Amino acid sequence: MATNRSRRLRKKLCVDEFQELGFELNLDFKENLDDQAIDAFLDAFLAEAMDANGLDYVGTDDVGLVCTVERGSVTEEQRAAVEAWLKGRDELTKIEVSPLLDAWYPEKPINPVA
């Protein structure tokens, strides 16, 4: 693919200065939790950790990607807030929160801040 792209195309492709960051979650629930308890956890997670921080979650109940609701990047502060919220919950046995990564092209490195 050509590397000399117009600003409009870079924005449309979410590359270069328009790169959008997010992070991945990997959660393990306690084995004795029933479906209602998991549903209650997910409802609280979406309201208190995602909506309250202007974030959105895409994935299953235990693995997914967190990105912003609007166009843009997740900040390190938002990532830390979600991680702290998850660590405060007793329904989970393991929490993995990835470092920030390119939400559209996870294999690409994060652009340095200009």
CORDADA-V633148 format. One record per residue. N is the residue number from 0. SS is DSSP state (~ for helix, > for strand, _ for the rest). PHI is phi in degrees with one decimal (NA if undefined). OMEGA is omega in whole degrees, -180 to 180 (* if undefined). Layout:
{{N SS PHI OMEGA} {N SS PHI OMEGA}}
//
This chain:
{{0 _ NA -178} {1 _ -63.4 179} {2 _ -99.1 179} {3 _ -96.7 -176} {4 _ -104.4 176} {5 _ -70.9 178} {6 ~ -56.4 -179} {7 ~ -60.8 -180} {8 ~ -70.1 177} {9 ~ -59.1 179} {10 ~ -66.3 -179} {11 ~ -63.4 -179} {12 ~ -87.2 -179} {13 _ 58.3 179} {14 _ -122.7 179} {15 ~ 54.8 -177} {16 ~ -69.5 180} {17 ~ -104.1 178} {18 _ -58.1 180} {19 _ -114.7 -177} {20 > -102.7 175} {21 > -149.7 175} {22 > -151.9 -178} {23 > -99.8 175} {24 > -120.7 173} {25 > -136.6 -174} {26 > -120.6 172} {27 > -118.6 179} {28 > -89.8 174} {29 _ -59.7 -175} {30 _ -67.4 -175} {31 _ -85.8 179} {32 _ -76.4 175} {33 _ -88.9 -178} {34 ~ -60.5 180} {35 ~ -65.2 179} {36 ~ -67.6 178} {37 ~ -66.8 178} {38 ~ -61.6 178} {39 ~ -63.5 177} {40 ~ -61.8 -178} {41 ~ -64.2 176} {42 ~ -61.3 179} {43 ~ -65.7 179} {44 ~ -59.8 -179} {45 ~ -66.2 -178} {46 ~ -77.6 -171} {47 ~ -87.9 -178} {48 ~ -98.6 -177} {49 ~ -88.0 -176} {50 ~ -58.5 -177} {51 ~ -64.9 -179} {52 ~ -109.4 180} {53 _ 69.3 -176} {54 > -115.1 177} {55 > -133.5 -178} {56 > -121.6 178} {57 > -124.6 179} {58 > 154.9 178} {59 _ -99.0 -178} {60 _ -69.0 -178} {61 _ -124.2 180} {62 > -141.0 179} {63 > -174.7 -179} {64 > -118.7 177} {65 > -107.2 178} {66 > -140.4 -180} {67 > -82.3 177} {68 _ -68.4 178} {69 _ -90.3 176} {70 _ -61.5 180} {71 _ 141.8 -175} {72 _ -113.4 171} {73 _ -72.4 177} {74 _ -92.2 176} {75 ~ -62.5 179} {76 ~ -65.9 177} {77 ~ -65.2 179} {78 ~ -60.9 -180} {79 ~ -65.0 179} {80 ~ -64.6 178} {81 ~ -66.2 179} {82 ~ -61.4 179} {83 ~ -63.3 179} {84 ~ -60.6 -179} {85 ~ -63.9 -180} {86 ~ -67.6 178} {87 _ -83.8 -177} {88 _ -99.9 -180} {89 _ -97.2 178} {90 _ -77.5 -173} {91 > -107.0 175} {92 > -103.6 -180} {93 > -145.9 179} {94 > -130.9 173} {95 > -120.3 178} {96 > -117.5 -177} {97 _ -73.1 169} {98 _ -64.9 176} {99 _ -58.8 179} {100 > -144.4 178} {101 > -66.1 -175} {102 _ -68.4 -178} {103 _ -93.0 -177} {104 _ -133.0 -173} {105 _ -57.8 -179} {106 _ -78.4 -179} {107 _ -84.7 177} {108 _ -70.7 178} {109 _ -74.7 178} {110 _ -66.2 176} {111 _ -67.4 179} {112 _ -70.3 -177} {113 _ -80.2 *}}
//
